Amino acid sequence: MGLFGKKTEGGLMDVIRCDEPTYLIWKWKPVAAQGSGESTVKENAIRYGSSLRVKDGEVAVFVYKQKDGTMQDYIEGPYDDTIKTANFPVLSKIVGLAFGGDSPFQAEIYFINLAGIIQTKFAVPYFDVFDPRFLDYAVPMAVRGQISFKIADYKEFIKLHRLISFDLEDFQAQIKSAVAKYVKGVVSNAPADSNIPVMQIERKILEINGLVENYIKPRLLQDFCVNVSAVDIETIDIEKTSDGYKQLKSVTQNITTQTTQAQAAVNIKQMQDMQRVQMENLSETQRIQREEMQRAQRLQTESANLSAHQIDAQTKVGVAGAEALGKMGAAGGANVNIGNGGGFNPAGMMAGMAMGGAIGQNMAGMMNGALGGLNQQVPPTPPQTNGYNVAVNGQSAGPYTVAALAQMAASGQFTKDSLVWKAGMSNWVAAGTVQELASVFNSVPPVPPPVPSN
């Protein structure tokens, strides 16, 4: 049967429990000893039949003496039962044979709050902070805030702190002293380590708060066995009437002004350079487009006058043949010499006539073909005076015929999204919406399929 059995009714027995609303470590005393100035032996006497109540988030620590030294046993909440016998492992060592399991036994009982958060305000008095760029100017500042913590491991906590002499106010004083030291160290080194200007440190309070919290948490866990749940820096107060602050402010303002002016000059130059490059690119693009459009117009003109060039070339061939025929005829007739050993050369004459006739026939054939083609040739369409103007970089170019636009579309210079206008239109429209220009884009070949990889 356990030492803590079912609760019994009746009797003036003690209820061992903690009803303190806020505490970290609290020592229980019997009712008879509370406020009576009784001795330590009396106030540590635990009577048989007393009940023990430990709430969730608490642990009851029994501290008692044995021959081999002071012993400690723990009962974690939630727990609610009555002390009845000495067979329970936790308290069997306390009761012992000296009391026969029935007499009051001596033990100190401490309640440790594992769930409660202790909030402690701290304040760091004025200390000097230096800007690493201007170490001659010391700027005084103070820091105020609050830290929240709770016990991390109660067994380790007990090893670090004597329960018998534990005082919460003294413990909080130790916490505040450590926090003040750590806060002062972090803030003093923030300008050099975290590149936070001294003149802006008030506005960087959230960043400073994070640095302090990251620095404090592992150290308080190691030194005091407490978990820090939050560090809240409420204010960083700079003594702005100090000489160091005034001097540093003057120096940094001058530097800021010079830096701003220099940056503005750089920005203006960059903007001017960018505008110049853009203008050069625009000018070069317009030049290329003009040349391409002029080339397209030349190709259109040459295509329209191709038949006339062919007739001119055939005419030149006919003229050259006629001249050759005349020369050959003259050469054949010059050798006629009837007297004095000369003679008529019929073979040469016939050869000349035959050659002249062949050339003549060729010339006649070419002329007939040329004239026949001329008679059948449809005269070229005169250039359209009412062509389409094209918007190029905000400027109007043209007008261009439909054929010229087709060649421009084939080279990628003219698309369905290009804006066009011609006489009679009320406004500029996309080329793809003009019915007359539909054939221009239908003649553009699609993108060839990709070459399959081996």
LUMVOFI-297608 format. One record per residue: x, y, z of N, C-alpha, C, CB in turn; residue in one letter. Coordinates in steps of 0.2 Angstrom, whole numbers, plus 2048, in hexadecimal, padded with zeros to 3 digits. Glycine has a CB too. Layout:
// LUMVOFI-297608
XYZXYZXYZXYZA/...
END
This chain:
// LUMVOFI-297608
8047FA8008008008008048068007FB800806M/80380B7FC8078117FB8068168018058157F5G/80B81A80280B81F808805824807812823808L/8048258017FE82A7FF7F88267FD80082F7FAF/7F38258017EE8218007E88257FF7EC81C805G/7E28238007DC8267FF7DB82C8047D58227FEK/7D88318037D78368087D283480D7D483D804K/7D38368137CF8348197CB83B81B7D283181FT/7C583A81E7C283F8217C38408287BA83E820E/7C384682B7C48488327CB8498347C1842836G/7CC84B83A7D384C83C7D585383A7D7847839G/7DA85683E7DD85C83D7E385B8397DE860843L/7E38588347E98578307EB85D82B7E885082CM/7F185D8297F38628257F286181D7FB864826D/7F186681A7F08658127F686880F7E986880FV/7FB86480D80186680A80086880380786180AI/7FF86F8017FE8727FB8018797FA7F78717F9R/80187B7F48038827F37FD8867F08098837EFC/7FB88B7F37F58907F17F88967EF7F08907F6D/7FE8977EE80189E7EC7FF89F7E580889E7EDE/7FC8A57E37FA8A77DC8008A77D87F68AD7DCP/8068AA7DA80C8AB7D68128A97DA80C8B27D3T/8168A57D881C8A37DC82089F7D781A89F7E2Y/82789E7D982B89A7D582E8947DA83289E7D3L/8308967E08318917E582D8937EC8398917E7I/82A88E7EE8268907F582788A7FA81E8917F3W/82888C80082988780582388680982F88980AK/82088080A81A87F80E81C87E81581787880BW/81788181981888082181187D82481A887824K/81287982980B87782C80787D82F80D872831P/80187C82F7FC8818327FF8838397F587F832V/80187E83D80288084480988484480387A848A/80D88483F81388883F81388E83B81988483CA/80D88F83880D89583380C89C83880789582EQ/8118A08378108A683B8118A684380A8AA83AG/8138A084581489F84C81B89F84F81189984ES/8208A084A8278A084C82989A84F8288A6851G/82689484D82888E85082F88C84D82488884EE/83288785083988584E83988284783C881853S/83F88184483F87D83E83C87683E84687D83BT/83E87384483C86C84583486C84583E86984CV/83187084882A87084982787284282887684EK/82987783F82687883882787383382887F836E/82C86F83482D86A82F82A86383183586982EN/82686383682385D83881D85B83482185D840A/81D85583081885382C81484E83081A851825I/80D84F83180984A83580784583080484E839R/80683F8338038398307FC83B82E803833834Y/7FA8398287F383B8267F28418227EE83B82CG/7F78458227F784B81E7F684A8177FD85081FS/7F284E8137F284D80C7F68518087EA84E80AS/7F884F8027FD8527FE7FA8547F780484E7FCL/7F985A7F57F685C7EF7FB8607EB7F08617F0R/7FD85E7E58028617E07FE8627DA80885D7DFV/7FD8687D87FA86A7D27FE8697CC7F88727D2K/7FA8687C67FE8677C080286D7BE7F98667BAD/80886C7BC80D8727BB8118737C280A8787B9G/81186F7C78148707CD81886A7CE8108727D3E/81D86A7D38218647D68228667DD8278637D2V/8218617E18228617E882985E7EA81C85E7EDA/82D8617ED83485F7EF83485E7F68398647ECV/8358577F88368567FF83E85680183384F801F/84085A80584785A80784885880F84A861807V/84C85281084C85081685384D81784784A818Y/85584C81E85C84A81F85D84282185F84E825K/86284081E86483981F86B838822863834819Q/86D83282487483282687983482187582B829K/87783281B87C83381587B83A81287B82E810D/87783F81687684681386F84781287A84780DG/86E84D80F86785080D86584C80786885780CT/85E84A80885B84780285684B7FF859840804M/8548497F984E84D7F684A8487F28518537F1Q/8448497F283F8457EE83A8497EB83C83F7F2D/8378477E583384C7E282C8487E083684E7DBY/82784C7E082084A7DE81D84F7DA81B8487E4I/81D84D7D381A8517CE8138517CE81D8507C7E/8108577CD8088577CC8068557C580685E7CEG/8008547C57FB8547CA7FB84E7CF7F48557C7P/7FA8507D57FA84B7DA7F684D7E08018497DDY/7F18487E37ED84A7E87EC8437EC7E684D7E6D/7EF8437F27EE83D7F67F083E7FD7F28377F3D/7EF8398027F08398097F683580B7EA83780DT/7FA8388108008358137FD82F81880583A816I/7FF8298167FC82481B80281F81E7F781F817K/80681D81A80B81881C81281A81A809811819T/81781681C81E81881A820813815822817820A/81C81081181E80B80C81F80F80581980680BN/81C81580581D8187FE82481A7FD81981F7FEF/8278197F782E8197F68318217F78308177EFP/82D8257F682F82C7F683082E7FE82A8317F3V/82C82C80282C82F80982E82980E82683280BL/82F82380C83181E81183881F81483281780DS/83C82381184382581484282A81984882780EK/83C82E81883B83481D83983182383683981AI/83482D82383082B82983582682D82A827827V/83782182A83C81D82E839819834842821830G/83E81583783B81183D83B81684384080C83EL/83F81B84383F81F84983882284B843825848A/83482384682D82584782882084782B82B843F/82A81A84582581484582081584082281384BG/82181983B81D81A83581681E83881B813832G/81682083E81082384081182A84380D81F845D/81782C84581883284881A83784381E83284DS/81983E84481B84384082384283E81A84A843P/82484483782B84383582D84A83282B83E82FF/83484B83283685183083885182883D852834Q/83685682583785781E83585F81C834852819A/83986281883886881583486780E83E86D814E/82F86A80D82B86980782B870803824867808I/82D8707FD82E8757F98298747F28358777F7Y/8268797F08228797EA82587D7E581A87B7EBF/82787A7DF82A87D7DA82587E7D483087A7D7I/8248847D28208867CC8238857C681D88D7CDN/8218807C282487E7BB8208817B68248767BAL/81A8837B78168867B181688E7B180F8837B1A/8178917B78168987B881C89C7B581589A7BFG/81A8A17B281F8A67AF8208AC7B381C8A97A8I/8278AC7B58298B27B982B8B87B582F8B07BEI/8288BD7B682A8C37B282E8C87B78248C77AFQ/8348CA7B48388CF7B883A8D57B483E8CB7BBT/8398DA7B683B8E07B38438E27B48378E77B5K/8468E47AF84D8E67B084F8ED7AD8528E17ACF/8548F07AF8568F77AD85D8F77AD8538FC7B2A/8608F97A88678FA7A78699027A786A8F77A0V/86C9047AC86E90B7AC87290E7A787190D7B3P/8739147A68769177A087E9147A087791E7A1Y/87F91279A886910798888912791886908798F/88E91379089191678A89191178489891978BD/88E91377E88F90F77889291377388790D776V/89791076F89B91376A8999117638A291276CF/89991575F8999147578A091275589791A753D/8A190C7528A89097508AB90E74C8A790374DP/8A89127488AB9177438AE91D7478A691973ER/8AB91F74D8AC9257518AD9237588A792B74FF/8B292075A8B391E7618B59247668B9919761L/8B592A7638B692F7688B093276B8BA935764D/8AA9307688A493276B8A092D76F8A0935765Y/8A092D77589C92977989592B77A89F928780A/89092777988992877988692477F885927772V/88492878488092478A879922788880929790P/87791C78A87191978986F91478E870916782M/86891479086690F79586090B79286391379BA/86090579585B9007928568FD79785F8FA78EV/8508FD79684B8FA79B8478F579784790079ER/8448F079B8408EB79883E8E679D8448E8792G/83C8E079B8398DB79F83B8D479C8318DC7A0Q/83C8CF7A183E8C979F8398C47A28458C77A1I/8378BF79E8338BA7A08368B37A082C8BA79CS/8368AF7A68398A97A68358A47AB8408A97A8F/83789D7AA8358987AF83A8937B082E8957ACK/83988F7B583E88A7B683E8847B083D8867BDI/8448837AE84587E7A98458777AB84C8807A5A/84A8757B084A86F7B384B86F7BA85186B7B0D/84586D7BE84586E7C584B86B7C983F86C7C8Y/84D8657C68528627CA8598657C985385A7C7K/85A8687C386086C7C28608727C686286D7BAE/85A8757C685987B7C985A87B7D185187E7C8F/8588757D485A8747DB8618737DC85686E7DDI/8658707D786C86F7D886F8767D886F86B7D2K/86D87B7D48708827D486E8867D986E8857CDL/8688857DC86588A7E18638867E785F88E7DEH/8658887ED8638857F485C8877F58688877F9R/8588827F58518837F784F8867FE84D87C7F6L/85488380385288580985488D80A85788280EI/85889080685989780785789B801861898808S/8528987FD85089B7F684C8A17F884D8967F2F/84D8A67F58498AC7F58488AF7EE84C8B27FAD/8418B07EC83F8B27E68428B97E48388B17E5L/8418BD7E88448C47E784B8C47E68428C97EDE/84F8C07EA8568C07E98588BC7E28598BC7EFD/8548B77E18558B47DA8548B87D48508AD7DAF/84E8BC7D584D8C17CF8528C67CF8468C47D1Q/8558C87D585A8CD7D48608CB7D185C8CF7DCA/8628C47D28678C17CE8668C17C78688BA7D1Q/85F8BF7C585E8BF7BE85E8C67BB8568BC7BDI/85C8CB7BE85C8D27BB8638D47BB8588D77C0K/8688D27BF86F8D47BF8728D17B98738D27C5S/8708CB7B88738C77B28718CA7AB8728C07B2A/86A8CB7AB8678CE7A586A8D57A385F8CE7A6V/86B8D97A886D8E07A78748DF7A486E8E47AEA/8788DB7A787F8DA7A487F8D879D8838D57A9K/87B8D379B87A8D07958788D67908768CA794Y/8728D97928708DE78E8758E478C8698E1791V/8788E679187D8EB7908838E978B8818ED797K/8858E278C88A8E07878878E078088C8D9789G/8818DD77F87E8DD77887D8E47758778D9778V/87A8E87798798EF7768808F37758758F377BV/8858F277988B8F577888E8F37728908F477ES/88E8ED7708918EA76A88D8EA7648938E376CN/8868EC7648828EC75E8858F075987B8EE760A/8878F675A88A8FA75488F8F675088C901757P/8948F37548998F07508988E974E89F8F0755A/8948E57528938DE75088D8DD74B8918DA756D/8888E274C8828E17488818E774387C8E074CS/8868EB7438858F173E87F8F573F8858EE737N/87E8F67458788FB74787B9027498748F874DI/87990774587C90D74787A91074E87A913742P/87E91375287C91575987691A75888291975CV/87691F75387192475286A92175187392974DM/86A91A74E86491774C862911751864914745Q/86591175786590B75B85E90B75E86A90B760I/85B91175F85491176284F90E75D852919764E/85090F75784B90D75284C90675184C91174CR/8529037538538FC7528528F875885B8FB750K/84D8FA75C84C8F67628498EF7618468FA766I/8468ED75C8448E675B84A8E275983E8E6755L/84E8E57558548E17538598E07598588E574EE/8598E575D85D8E576485A8E076885E8EC767I/8538E07698508DB76D8518D476B8488DC76DN/8518D27658538CC76285A8CA7648528CB75BG/85F8CE7638668CD7658668CB76C86A8D2763L/8638CF7718638CE7788608C777A8608D477CV/85A8C67778578C077985B8B97778508BF775E/85E8BA7718628B476F8688B37738648B5767N/86B8B97768718B877A86F8B67818748BF77AY/86A8B87848688B778B8668B078C8638BC78DI/8618AD78785E8A77888638A178A85A8A5782K/8688A078686D89A78887089B78F872898783P/8728A27908768A37968728A279D8798AA796R/86C8A579D8678A47A386689D7A48618A87A2L/86589979E86489279F86988E7A286288E798L/86F8907A187588D7A38778907AB87B88E79FQ/8768967AC8788997B28728987B88798A07B1D/86C8987B58668987BA8618927B986389F7BAF/86288F7B485E8897B285788C7B185E8847B8C/8568917AE84F8947AC84F8957A584E89A7B0V/8498937A284789579B84489C79A84288F798N/8488A07968458A67958408A678F84B8AB793V/83A8A87918358A878B8348AE78782E8A678FS/8368B478A8368BA78783B8BF78A82F8BD786A/83E8C37868418C978883E8CF7848498C9786V/83B8D47888388DA78583C8E07878308DA787D/83F8E37828438E978383E8EF7828498EA77FI/83C8F27878378F77878398FE7848338F978DE/83F90078584290678384A90678383F90C787T/84D90977E85490B77E85491377F858908778I/85791578485791C78585E91F78485491E78DD/85E92377F86592777E86592E781866927776I/86A92F78486B93678886D93B78287093578DE/86893E77F86994277A86C94977C863943776K/86D94A78287095178487795078586C95378BT/87A94A78588194978688594C780882941787S/88B94D78189095077C89194B77789695377FD/89294577989493F77488E93F76F895939778G/88893F77188293E76D88294476887C93E771Y/88394A76A88395076688895076188395676AK/88E94E76389494E75E89394875989B94D762Q/89194275B89093D75788A93E75288E93675AL/88594275488094474F88294874A87A947753K/88694D74C88995274788D94F74288D95874BS/89194A74489694773F89294373B89B943743V/88D93F73D88A93A73988593E73488693573DT/88294373687E94773288294A72C87B94D736Q/88894C72D88C94F72888D94972389295272AN/88F94372689193D72188A93B71D893937725I/88593B72187E93971D87D93E718879939722T/87E94571987D94A71488194970E87D951716T/88894870F88C94770A88B94070689494670CQ/88993B70A88793570688193570288692F70CT/87C93970487693A70187893E6FA87193E705T/87C9436FB87D9476F58819436F088194D6F7Q/88693F6F288A93B6EE8869356EA8909376F1A/8819326EE87D92D6EB8789306E687992A6F1Q/8769376E887193A6E387593B6DC86E9406E6A/87B93D6DD87F93F6D78809386D38869426D9A/8819336D688292C6D387C92A6D08849276D8V/87692B6D38709296D086E92D6CA86A92A6D5N/8709346CA86E9386C48739366BE8709406C6I/8799356C087D9336BA87B92C6B78859326BDK/8799276BC8779216B98709226B587591C6BFQ/86C9266B78669286B386792B6AD86192C6B7M/86C9306AD86E9336A687192E6A18739396A7Q/87692A6A48799246A087492069D87E9216A4D/86F91E6A186A91969F86691D6998659176A5M/86492369A86092669586492768F85E92D698Q/86B92868F86F92968986F92268687692B68BR/87091D68987091668686A91568387291168BV/86491668685D91568385C91967D858917689Q/85F91F67D85E92367786292067186092A678M/86891E67386C91B66E86991566B87391A671E/86791167086490B66D85D90C669862906673N/85991166B85491366785591566085091866BL/85B91A66085D91C65A85F91765586292265BS/86391265886690D65486090865286B909658E/85B90765685590365485290664E85190265AT/85190D64F84D91064985191064384C91764CQ/85891164385C91163D85B90A63A86391263FR/85B90563E85B8FE63B8548FD63885C8F8640I/84F8FF63B8488FE63884790263284390163EQ/84A90863284A90C62C84D90962684D91362CR/8539066278579036228538FC62085E900624E/8508F962484C8F36228468F561E84A8EF629E/8438FA62083D8FC61C83F8FF615839902620M/84490261584790560E8498FF60A84D90960FQ/84C8FA60D84E8F46098478F06078528EF60ER/8428F060B83C8ED6098398F16038378EC60FA/8398F76038368FB5FE83A8FA5F7836903600Q/8418FA5F88458F85F28438F15EF84C8F85F4R/8428EC5F38418E65F183A8E65ED8418E15F6L/8358EA5F082F8EA5ED82F8ED5E682A8EE5F2Q/8338F35E68338F75DF8378F25DA8378FD5E0T/83C8EF5DC8408EA5D883B8E55D58468E75DBE/8378E25DA8338DD5D882D8DF5D382F8DA5DES/82B8E55D48268E85CF8298E95C98238EE5D2A/82F8EB5C88328ED5C28368E85BF8368F45C3N/8368E25C183A8DC5BF8398DB5B78398D65C2L/8328DB5B58318DA5AE8348DF5A98298DA5ACS/8348E65AB8378EB5A883E8EA5A78368F25ABA/8428E85AC8498E65AC84A8E05A784C8E45B3H/8468DB5A78478D65A28478D859B8428D05A3Q/8418DC5998418DF5928478E359183A8E3592I/8498E759584F8EB5938558E75928518F0599D/8568E259685C8DD59585B8DA58E85C8D859AA/8558D758C8548D45868558D958084D8D1585Q/8538DF5818548E457B85C8E557A8518EB57DT/8608E65808678E657F86A8E157B86A8E7586K/8688DB57C86A8D55798698D55718678CE57CV/8628D75708618D85698658DD5658598DA568G/8668E356886A8E85658718E556486B8EE56AV/8748E256987B8DF56887B8DA56287D8DB56FA/8768D65618758D155C8758D555586F8CD55DG/8718DA5558718DE54E8788E154D86C8E354FA/87B8E35518828E65508878E154E8858EA556E/8868DB55188B8D554F8898D354888A8CF553A/8838D35468818D153F8838D653A8798D153EL/8838DC53B8858E153688D8E05358848E8539G/8908DF53B8988DE53A8998D853689B8DE541K/8968D35378988CD5348968CD52C8948C7537M/8908D152B88F8D25248948D65208888D5523G/8968DB52389B8DF5208A28DB51F89D8E5525A/8A38D75248AA8D35238A98CE51D8AB8CF52AA/8A38CB51C8A28C65178A28CA51089C8C3518G/8A08D050F89F8D35088A58D750789A8D8508G/8AA8D850B8B08DB5098B58D85058B38DE510A/8B48D15048B98CD5018B78CC4F98BA8C6504N/8B28CF4F78B08CE4F08B58D24EB8A88D14EFV/8B98CE4E78BE8D14E38BD8CD4DC8C58D14E6N/8BA8D04D78B98CC4D18BF8CC4CC8B38CF4CDI/8C38D14CC8C98D24C78D08D14CB8C98D84C4G/8D58CF4C68DC8CF4C88DD8CA4CD8DE8D64CBN/8DB8C44CC8DD8BF4D18D98BE4D68E48C04D3G/8D58C34D88D08C24DD8CA8BE4DB8CE8C94E0G/8C68BD4DF8C08B94DD8BB8BA4E28C28B24DCG/8B58B84E18AF8B84E58B08B24EA8A98B84E1F/8AF8B44F08B08AF4F58A98AD4F88B48B14FCN/8A58A84F489E8A74F689E8A34FD89B8A24F1P/8A389F4FF8A389C5058A38A050B8A8897506A/8A78A550B8A88AA5108A18AE5108AD8AF50FG/89F8B050A8998B450B8938B050E8978B6504M/8928AA50C88D8A650E88E8A551688D89F50BM/8948A45188958A351F8938A952389C8A1521A/8958AF5208938B552388B8B65248968BB520G/8888B451E8818B551E87D8B052387E8B4517M/8808AA52387D8A552787E8A852F88089E526A/8848AA5308858AC5378808B253988C8AE539M/8808B753487C8BD5358758BB53687D8C2530G/8738B653286C8B453286A8B153986A8AF52CG/86F8AD53B86D8A954186D8AF5478738A4543A/8718B35478718B854C86B8BC54B8778BD54CI/8698BE5458638C254485D8BE5478628C353DG/85D8B75458578B35488578B354F8578AC545Q/85D8B355285D8B355A85A8B955C8648B155CN/85D8BF55985B8C555C8538C655B85E8CB558M/8518C45558498C45538458C05588488C254CA/8488BA55A8458B655F8448BA5658488AF55FG/84A8BC56784A8C056E8468C656E8518C2570M/8468CA5698418D056883A8CE5688438D4562M/8388C85648318C656482F8C456B8308C155FN/8348C056E8328BE5758318C357A8378B9578G/8368C85798358CE57E82F8D257D83B8D257DA/82E8D35768288D75748218D35768288D956DL/8228CC57581C8C857781B8C957E81D8C1574G/8208C858281F8C858A81D8CF58C8268C758DG/81F8D458881D8DB58A8168DC5888218E0586L/8148D958380C8D95818088D658680B8D757AN/80B8D05898078CC58E8088CF5958098C558DQ/80D8D359680F8D559D80A8DA5A08168D859DQ/8078D85A68038DC5A98078E25AC7FF8D85AFV/8058E85AB8098EE5AE8098EE5B58068F45ABP/80F8EF5B880F8EF5C080A8F45C38168F05C2P/8088F25C98038F65CD8078FC5CF8008F25D3T/8049025CE8089085D08089085D880490E5CEP/80E90B5DA80E90B5E280890E5E581590F5E4P/80690B5EB80090D5EE8029145F27FE9085F3Q/7FE9195F07FF91F5F47FC91F5FA7FD9255EFT/7F791B5FB7F391B6017F59146057EB91B600N/7FB9136077FD90D60A7FC90E61280590C609G/7FF90A6157FF90A61D80590D6207FE90261FY/80391162580991462980990F62F80791B62BN/81090E63181190963781490D63D816904635V/81290C64381590F64981B90C64B80F90F64FA/82190F64B82790D64D82A91165282C90C647V/82A90E65982D91265E82A91965F83491365EN/82391965F81F91F66082092465A822923665G/82392265482392664E82092264882B92764CQ/81D92664481992463E81E92363881492863CS/81E91D63582391B62F81E91962A828915631A/82091A62481C91861E81A91E61A816914620G/81591D61581191761581491161180A919612P/81290B61381490561080F90160C818900615Y/8108FE60780B8FA60380A8F360780D8F85FCT/8058F06058048E960880A8E46077FD8E6606V/80C8E56018128E05FF8188E26038148E15F7A/8198E860481F8EA60981E8E86108208F2609A/8188E86128168E66198178DE61980F8E861BL/8168DB6148168D361481E8D26158138D060EA/8228D56118298D461282C8D661982D8D760CQ/8298DB61C82B8DD6228298D86278288E4624M/8238D56268208D062B8248C962A8198CE629A/8278C862482B8C26238318C262782C8C061CA/8348C962883A8CA62B8398CB63383E8CF628S/8338CB6358328CC63C8318D363E8378C8640G/8328D863A8318DF63B82A8E163C8358E3636Q/8268DE63981F8E063981A8DA63C81C8E2632F/8178DB6418138D664580B8D86458158D464CT/8078D36478008D56487FF8DA64D7FC8CF64AK/8048DB6528038E06578058E76558078DE65DD/8098E864F80B8EE64D8058F364B80F8ED646S/8068F964D8008FE64C801901645800903652L/7FB9016417FB90463B7F590963A7FA8FE635V/7F690D6357F19126337F291462C7F2918638W/7EC9156297EC9176227E691C6217EB91161DK/7E692061C7E192561B7DA92261B7E2928614A/7D692561F7CF9226207CE91F6277CE91E61AG/7D491D62A7D391A6317D29206367D9916632M/7CE91F63B7CD9246407D39236457C7923644S/7D791E6467DC91D64B7E19186497D991C652N/7E691764D7EB91264C7E890B64E7F291364FW/7E990664B7E68FF64D7EC8FA64C7E08FD649V/7EB8F464F7EF8EF64F7EF8EC6487EE8E9654A/7F48EA6457F48E763E7F08E163D7FB8E663BA/7F08DD6437ED8D66427E58D76427EE8D2648G/7E28DD6437DB8DF6437D98E163C7D98E3649T/7DE8E36387DC8E56317DB8E062C7E28EA62FV/7D58DF6297D48D96257D88D961F7CC8DA622Q/7DA8DF61C7DE8E06167E58DD6177DE8E7614E/7E78DD61D7EE8DB61F7EE8D46217F18DF624L/7E98D06217E98C96237EE8C561F7E28C6623A/7EE8C66197F28C26147FA8C36167F18C360DS/7FB8C96198028CA61B8058C66208038D261DV/8018C46258038BF62A8028B86287FF8C1630F/7FD8B76247FC8B06228028AD61E7F68AF61EN/8068B261A80C8AF6168128AE61A80D8B4611S/8128B06218188AF6258188A86278178B462BV/81E8A462681E89D62781E89C62F82489A624P/81C89763181C89563882389363B81788F63AP/82489364182B89164482C88A64382B89364CV/83288863F83388163E83387D64483A88163AP/83287764383287264983987164B82F86B648P/83A87065284186E65584486865284186E65CP/84B86865184E86264E84E85D65485586464CV/84C85765284C85265785385065984884B655P/85484F66085B84D66385C84666185C84F66AS/86284466086483D65F86483A66686B83D65CN/
END
